[in-house]
Amino acid sequence: MKIEPVLFLLLTVMSASCTDFGFSDKVTVGPFSASFNMSNKENLTINTREPLTHDEFNEYGFKIMTGPSKRELIDVVIDDYNNSTDVSETSLMALITDRVASQSYKATWGRVNIGSIPGMGAKIRSPGKSSYIAAYSPDGLNDTGRTIVFIQSFAAQDVTDSFLRDLQIMRVS
């Protein structure tokens, strides 16, 4: 028996079965490119939003919607600061808190890796709609960076973990 035909058959079966396990895509928002994989098999669509200009930063983002009703699954917001800003754990926690301040909630905090980059995350339990929110700086160095990314997920924990593990945000221009 020759190894090559068996290896070819094995690789073909493995690559075919991998496509059944998820969804991967790349999206460009403003000067950033985001790539990710998800372990969700539902009908997914990506909606980009128009950039918003704030005094200290520009905001870009996209939402991943699912199912026939297009319910929100994951929301990604990229804040691109004009100057270097504090991206320490304490600052990221404060920014996450500011994002959910308008609702009644309980948060469980923890460190998280987005891709291979450390960040902060919190499970947010609120009446009606609980979620997971994380923040990190893809260009942060020594607690300083120009970019902060927020990810809010309403998906199951395994889908959220898959998304966070594979998310890559890069400045392209």
TASULQUI-V309619 format. One record per pair of residues at least 6 apart in sequence whose C-alpha atoms are under 7 Angstrom apart, sorted by the first residue. I is the first residue (numbers start at 1). GAP is how many residues later the second one is. D is the distance in Angstrom with one decimal. If there is no record, write none. Layout:
((I | GAP | D) (I | GAP | D))
This chain:
((21 | 18 | 5.7) (21 | 20 | 6.9) (22 | 15 | 6.8) (22 | 16 | 5.2) (22 | 17 | 4.2) (22 | 18 | 5.3) (22 | 19 | 5.6) (23 | 14 | 5.5) (23 | 15 | 5.1) (23 | 16 | 6.5) (23 | 17 | 6.6) (23 | 18 | 6.9) (24 | 12 | 5.6) (24 | 13 | 4.1) (24 | 14 | 6.2) (25 | 10 | 5.8) (25 | 11 | 5.8) (25 | 12 | 6.6) (26 | 7 | 7.0) (26 | 8 | 5.5) (26 | 9 | 4.2) (26 | 10 | 6.6) (27 | 6 | 5.8) (27 | 7 | 5.3) (27 | 8 | 6.5) (28 | 6 | 6.2) (29 | 19 | 6.9) (29 | 31 | 6.0) (29 | 32 | 6.4) (30 | 30 | 6.3) (31 | 140 | 5.6) (31 | 141 | 5.5) (31 | 142 | 5.0) (32 | 137 | 6.6) (32 | 138 | 5.5) (32 | 139 | 4.4) (32 | 140 | 5.4) (33 | 136 | 5.7) (33 | 137 | 5.3) (33 | 138 | 6.3) (33 | 139 | 6.3) (34 | 133 | 7.0) (34 | 134 | 5.5) (34 | 135 | 4.5) (34 | 136 | 6.6) (35 | 132 | 5.8) (35 | 133 | 5.3) (35 | 134 | 6.7) (36 | 127 | 6.2) (36 | 130 | 5.1) (36 | 131 | 4.5) (36 | 132 | 6.4) (37 | 125 | 6.9) (37 | 126 | 5.8) (37 | 129 | 5.8) (38 | 121 | 6.1) (38 | 124 | 5.6) (38 | 125 | 5.1) (39 | 120 | 5.4) (39 | 123 | 6.1) (40 | 119 | 6.1) (42 | 24 | 6.2) (42 | 25 | 6.0) (43 | 23 | 5.6) (43 | 24 | 5.2) (44 | 20 | 6.6) (44 | 21 | 5.6) (44 | 22 | 4.6) (44 | 23 | 6.7) (45 | 19 | 5.7) (45 | 20 | 5.2) (45 | 21 | 6.4) (46 | 16 | 6.7) (46 | 17 | 5.7) (46 | 18 | 4.6) (46 | 19 | 6.2) (47 | 15 | 5.5) (47 | 16 | 5.2) (47 | 17 | 6.5) (48 | 13 | 6.0) (48 | 14 | 4.1) (48 | 15 | 6.4) (49 | 11 | 6.9) (49 | 12 | 5.7) (49 | 13 | 5.8) (50 | 10 | 6.9) (51 | 7 | 6.8) (51 | 8 | 5.5) (51 | 9 | 4.9) (52 | 6 | 5.7) (52 | 7 | 5.0) (52 | 8 | 6.7) (53 | 6 | 6.3) (56 | 25 | 5.8) (56 | 26 | 5.8) (57 | 22 | 6.2) (57 | 23 | 5.2) (57 | 24 | 4.0) (57 | 25 | 5.5) (58 | 21 | 5.8) (58 | 22 | 5.2) (58 | 23 | 6.4) (59 | 18 | 6.8) (59 | 19 | 5.7) (59 | 20 | 4.6) (59 | 21 | 6.2) (60 | 17 | 5.8) (60 | 18 | 5.1) (60 | 19 | 6.5) (61 | 15 | 5.4) (61 | 16 | 4.3) (61 | 17 | 5.8) (62 | 13 | 6.1) (62 | 14 | 5.4) (62 | 15 | 6.8) (63 | 9 | 6.9) (63 | 11 | 5.7) (63 | 12 | 4.4) (63 | 13 | 6.2) (64 | 8 | 6.3) (64 | 9 | 5.6) (64 | 10 | 5.1) (64 | 11 | 6.4) (65 | 6 | 5.4) (65 | 7 | 4.6) (65 | 8 | 5.2) (66 | 6 | 6.6) (66 | 7 | 6.2) (73 | 80 | 5.9) (73 | 81 | 5.1) (73 | 82 | 5.4) (74 | 77 | 7.0) (74 | 78 | 5.7) (74 | 79 | 4.4) (74 | 80 | 6.1) (74 | 81 | 7.0) (75 | 76 | 5.7) (75 | 77 | 5.1) (75 | 78 | 6.4) (76 | 74 | 5.7) (76 | 75 | 4.6) (76 | 76 | 6.5) (77 | 72 | 5.7) (77 | 73 | 5.1) (77 | 74 | 6.6) (78 | 69 | 6.9) (78 | 70 | 5.9) (78 | 71 | 4.5) (78 | 72 | 6.4) (79 | 68 | 5.7) (79 | 69 | 5.2) (79 | 70 | 6.2) (80 | 66 | 6.0) (80 | 67 | 4.8) (80 | 68 | 6.8) (81 | 65 | 5.0) (81 | 66 | 6.1) (83 | 63 | 6.2) (84 | 60 | 6.1) (84 | 61 | 5.2) (84 | 62 | 4.8) (85 | 59 | 5.5) (85 | 60 | 5.5) (85 | 61 | 5.9) (86 | 57 | 5.9) (86 | 58 | 4.9) (86 | 59 | 6.7) (87 | 50 | 6.4) (87 | 53 | 6.5) (87 | 56 | 4.9) (87 | 57 | 5.2) (87 | 58 | 6.1) (88 | 55 | 4.5) (89 | 30 | 7.0) (89 | 31 | 6.3) (92 | 28 | 6.5) (92 | 43 | 6.1) (93 | 27 | 6.6) (104 | 22 | 5.9) (105 | 19 | 6.3) (105 | 20 | 5.4) (105 | 21 | 4.3) (106 | 18 | 5.8) (106 | 19 | 5.2) (106 | 20 | 6.5) (107 | 15 | 5.8) (107 | 16 | 5.5) (107 | 17 | 4.7) (107 | 18 | 6.4) (108 | 14 | 5.2) (108 | 15 | 5.1) (108 | 16 | 6.8) (109 | 12 | 5.8) (109 | 13 | 4.4) (109 | 14 | 6.7) (110 | 10 | 6.0) (110 | 11 | 5.4) (110 | 12 | 6.2) (111 | 8 | 5.9) (111 | 9 | 4.6) (111 | 10 | 5.9) (112 | 6 | 5.8) (112 | 7 | 5.2) (112 | 8 | 5.5) (112 | 9 | 5.9) (113 | 6 | 5.8) (114 | 50 | 4.9) (114 | 51 | 5.5) (114 | 53 | 6.3) (115 | 49 | 6.2) (115 | 50 | 4.7) (115 | 51 | 5.2) (115 | 52 | 5.5) (115 | 53 | 6.2) (117 | 21 | 6.8) (118 | 18 | 6.7) (119 | 15 | 7.0) (119 | 16 | 5.7) (119 | 17 | 4.3) (120 | 14 | 5.6) (120 | 15 | 5.5) (120 | 16 | 6.6) (121 | 12 | 5.6) (121 | 13 | 3.9) (121 | 14 | 6.4) (122 | 10 | 5.8) (122 | 11 | 5.5) (122 | 12 | 6.3) (123 | 8 | 6.1) (123 | 9 | 4.5) (123 | 10 | 6.5) (124 | 6 | 5.6) (124 | 7 | 5.2) (124 | 8 | 5.7) (125 | 6 | 6.7) (130 | 24 | 6.9) (131 | 21 | 6.7) (131 | 22 | 5.6) (131 | 23 | 4.8) (132 | 20 | 5.6) (132 | 21 | 5.2) (132 | 22 | 6.7) (133 | 18 | 5.5) (133 | 19 | 4.2) (133 | 20 | 6.3) (134 | 16 | 5.7) (134 | 17 | 5.2) (134 | 18 | 6.5) (135 | 13 | 6.8) (135 | 14 | 5.5) (135 | 15 | 4.5) (135 | 16 | 6.4) (136 | 12 | 5.7) (136 | 13 | 5.5) (136 | 14 | 6.9) (137 | 8 | 6.5) (137 | 10 | 5.5) (137 | 11 | 4.5) (137 | 12 | 6.1) (138 | 9 | 6.6) (138 | 31 | 6.7) (139 | 6 | 5.5) (139 | 7 | 6.7) (139 | 8 | 6.3) (153 | 7 | 6.3))
